[in-house]
Amino acid sequence: MWIVFAFVGILSGVIIAWALDMNSPKEIFQGALGGLIAGILMSAMLPH
Amino acid sequence: MEYLGYINLGIFLALMLSTLFGYIRTPVQTVLVISTILCLIVGAIFKYAAYGIDAVLLMPNEFLGGIILHPITALLTGLFLAGGLKASGGFDALKVLLRFLRRSPIGLVGTLVILINLPVISSLPCGRILAAALLPLLFTFGFEGGLGILTKSQLIVLIGAFTRNAMGSCGPSPIGGVGQIAEGFLGSFFATASDGILRAPQAFSLMLGTAVVALFLKLISQKIYPNDVSLREAPDAMAAQKFAEPEIKAPIEGYLALVIFVISLLTAIFQPLGKMPVQSVLVAGALLMVIVCRIRLNDLLEGIILLPVTAMAAGFLAAGALAATDGFKALGQILNSLVGVQFLGVAGMLAIFVQFQTILPLSCARILTAALVPVLYLFGPAQFDFLNWSQLAIVMAAYIINATTSCGPSPLGGGGMMGEGTMRAETGFIKGAYTFASMAIMAPMAAIFMKFLNLSIFQPSDPRFLQDIKMIAAFAILIAGVNILLLVAGSKLFNKESPNNYYIQVFGFLLGGSISGAILAFAVFEIDAVKIAQGAVGGFIAAALIGFMVPRSLSKRMTSTLSGPEL
């Protein structure tokens, strides 16, 4: 569950960063990092 | 008697569609109560003629028995606690934490990604709670809000994606969420379903769907409706100028309330003190807030938003009346007859059924969920036997995420209108993005997640339920990738203010819907070419019903709605 949500968080973070016109490698990385945190937090809230 | 169910179902659908298209300008709850009364009157006449007065006297018991109190009380206590959070300055404390995050290594974009996904992480019983608290904060990121950090286009994407996430977060909420209605039914077979069998599939698909909504708003909505958002860009001279960020301060009570809120939520979810009703945990948390944060009972009561509560109660009443007067039996028979249509079959019928609430989006998903989940349940071993229990759980996962996100695009006071208001957009601006993501991304992805991961968690003793994380990742990339390609290709084909843009968008919906139906059929029936093709046809039909309901132009539509005579 952790892995799956970390994965979807990163994927979603990258897409959102791109949609926000924040396309530099640093910004995409930060988007992925934000998504990773969101994914892990989400997973922590779920029944495993 | 055989016509009674069809007549009442006709009354219900006619009233719902009339409300949706603006022919009836009354709150949807009132319309549902009228529908309940009409169905009961018609039912009483038929039952009196067929069985006498005794059958009529039994009707009140039958229809009141349809009201399920658990989600209503859980929602009320959830809102109660959120009221305490608001009154004590808890949302201000949250804003301070977000500002701290923005200055950390994850930067602005990482903070925005977390902010956009905050509703689903906190999973409150109604997305409107967090939306009401944080939308004004998001607005400040633009030129008109004072910070000037984001451009108009970026602000539209941020507000639209956040609102999308918020208006789906009530589904996986463990404190009176929409999904709990369906989890109750799945509890007939999966012993621990009420622990949240539908939560993870919803959360997973909502996170991915939110990202695609962001992209849709950037690539499609802003091109198809170029003049329908009245937010202003910063003038060139001011764009380079740095604005001073307003200082946000939160009282100590706010931080304490936030801590109590998080502890209450975690206790309600994980039950570390042993099994107890979520309502008890939340009321205890609220009382603790009263004592520690010195807030008043009135502050807690102010947090209660009546719309979702009354919507749920009215939905249960309408559902109870339909159940007592054979309305659901008639709906079941109609859907049963669709199964007999060769090019649809069970897979095609399910592909349409799963999208039903996005086709008919009402102000609160609970209204139709309360009415239609019992029908979906009957497709399983309980009556029609189209599906076994695991297949029913897969379809339920797809249905619930589609249903729970349906308040977003609803023009009947749906939650998405809060986002449209904040971005100064005409009503309907976000409808295409929201409905496309629910239909093409979220429904199939929830089904895949349930099939390849969640069933094995909730029924670990059954070797048929496999954990296949690679398969979920592959499908996530496939579904997101295909739809992103569709969006990029569609945006390249758009011409400025051309009427063809609308038809290009509808074509994209039809393609996305067909793929979604095919994937749902695969998740339910595995590799069966006929069923996958039937699923694709069902998805195509559902997509046509959704795609053509997306407004072609907004300003004219709003004008005609406001001026009235055409209606």
HADDOCK unambig.tbl for C-alpha pairs under 7 A between the chains (distance, minus, plus):
assign (segid A and resid 4 and name CA) (segid B and resid 469 and name CA) 6.75 0.50 0.50
assign (segid A and resid 5 and name CA) (segid B and resid 204 and name CA) 6.78 0.50 0.50
assign (segid A and resid 8 and name CA) (segid B and resid 204 and name CA) 6.99 0.50 0.50
assign (segid A and resid 8 and name CA) (segid B and resid 208 and name CA) 6.54 0.50 0.50
assign (segid A and resid 12 and name CA) (segid B and resid 207 and name CA) 6.48 0.50 0.50
assign (segid A and resid 12 and name CA) (segid B and resid 208 and name CA) 5.48 0.50 0.50
assign (segid A and resid 12 and name CA) (segid B and resid 211 and name CA) 5.15 0.50 0.50
assign (segid A and resid 13 and name CA) (segid B and resid 113 and name CA) 5.82 0.50 0.50
assign (segid A and resid 15 and name CA) (segid B and resid 211 and name CA) 5.73 0.50 0.50
assign (segid A and resid 16 and name CA) (segid B and resid 113 and name CA) 6.79 0.50 0.50
assign (segid A and resid 16 and name CA) (segid B and resid 211 and name CA) 5.22 0.50 0.50
assign (segid A and resid 16 and name CA) (segid B and resid 214 and name CA) 6.10 0.50 0.50
assign (segid A and resid 17 and name CA) (segid B and resid 109 and name CA) 6.35 0.50 0.50
assign (segid A and resid 19 and name CA) (segid B and resid 214 and name CA) 5.79 0.50 0.50
assign (segid A and resid 19 and name CA) (segid B and resid 215 and name CA) 4.92 0.50 0.50
assign (segid A and resid 19 and name CA) (segid B and resid 218 and name CA) 6.11 0.50 0.50
assign (segid A and resid 20 and name CA) (segid B and resid 154 and name CA) 5.14 0.50 0.50
assign (segid A and resid 20 and name CA) (segid B and resid 157 and name CA) 6.53 0.50 0.50
assign (segid A and resid 27 and name CA) (segid B and resid 109 and name CA) 6.40 0.50 0.50
assign (segid A and resid 30 and name CA) (segid B and resid 106 and name CA) 5.00 0.50 0.50
assign (segid A and resid 30 and name CA) (segid B and resid 107 and name CA) 6.51 0.50 0.50
assign (segid A and resid 30 and name CA) (segid B and resid 109 and name CA) 6.15 0.50 0.50
assign (segid A and resid 30 and name CA) (segid B and resid 110 and name CA) 4.90 0.50 0.50
assign (segid A and resid 31 and name CA) (segid B and resid 109 and name CA) 5.35 0.50 0.50
assign (segid A and resid 31 and name CA) (segid B and resid 110 and name CA) 4.41 0.50 0.50
assign (segid A and resid 31 and name CA) (segid B and resid 113 and name CA) 6.25 0.50 0.50
assign (segid A and resid 33 and name CA) (segid B and resid 106 and name CA) 6.49 0.50 0.50
assign (segid A and resid 33 and name CA) (segid B and resid 110 and name CA) 6.21 0.50 0.50
assign (segid A and resid 34 and name CA) (segid B and resid 106 and name CA) 6.33 0.50 0.50
assign (segid A and resid 34 and name CA) (segid B and resid 110 and name CA) 3.94 0.50 0.50
assign (segid A and resid 34 and name CA) (segid B and resid 111 and name CA) 6.15 0.50 0.50
assign (segid A and resid 34 and name CA) (segid B and resid 113 and name CA) 5.56 0.50 0.50
assign (segid A and resid 34 and name CA) (segid B and resid 114 and name CA) 5.57 0.50 0.50
assign (segid A and resid 35 and name CA) (segid B and resid 113 and name CA) 5.95 0.50 0.50
assign (segid A and resid 35 and name CA) (segid B and resid 114 and name CA) 6.41 0.50 0.50
assign (segid A and resid 38 and name CA) (segid B and resid 114 and name CA) 5.43 0.50 0.50
assign (segid A and resid 38 and name CA) (segid B and resid 117 and name CA) 6.49 0.50 0.50
assign (segid A and resid 41 and name CA) (segid B and resid 121 and name CA) 6.60 0.50 0.50
assign (segid A and resid 42 and name CA) (segid B and resid 121 and name CA) 4.91 0.50 0.50
assign (segid A and resid 46 and name CA) (segid B and resid 200 and name CA) 6.41 0.50 0.50
assign (segid A and resid 47 and name CA) (segid B and resid 195 and name CA) 6.94 0.50 0.50
assign (segid A and resid 47 and name CA) (segid B and resid 196 and name CA) 6.66 0.50 0.50
assign (segid A and resid 48 and name CA) (segid B and resid 457 and name CA) 6.96 0.50 0.50
